[in-house]
Amino acid sequence: MNFKFHPEAEAELNAAIDYYEERQENLGLEFAQEVYAAIHRIISFPEPGNG
């Protein structure tokens, strides 16, 4: 299953990534990886309690 962000949500995510990256090198990258990992868990296990 694929996903896509609402344009406003994507802009907010990108702003958060930039914010964290400005605070500490690679922190924005780590944040983005965690967000995408969570999305993939939701896609893989869409029913509550199955993951």
C-alpha angles and dihedrals in degrees: 000000000000129000138195134192126242104250092248092049091049091051091049092049091050091049090051091049090051091047093053092043090054090053096050133358112259093007090107090051092050090049092051091049091053092049092051092044089054091049091051091050090052091049092047095046108025095162117082113253096019099101 
